[in-house]
């Protein structure tokens, strides 16, 4: 299939545009997962700062 052919699954877009849309959606999902990990880490470190620490 050529890049500039109309994508039958997405009328009004070419197959190249559809590929770009799919790649962008995948990147967004990866960034959302990474953001969730960062939020969890930030929450953990914030809780560590709030709890009393003893010196050895």
NORVEN-V743897 format. One record per pair of residues at least 6 apart in sequence whose ideal C-beta (glycine too) atoms are under 7 Angstrom apart, sorted by the first residue. I is the first residue (numbers start at 1). J is the second residue. If there is no record, write none. Layout:
BEGIN
I/J
I/J
END
This chain:
BEGIN
1/15
3/14
3/15
3/16
4/14
4/16
5/14
5/15
6/14
7/13
7/14
7/15
7/18
9/18
10/18
END
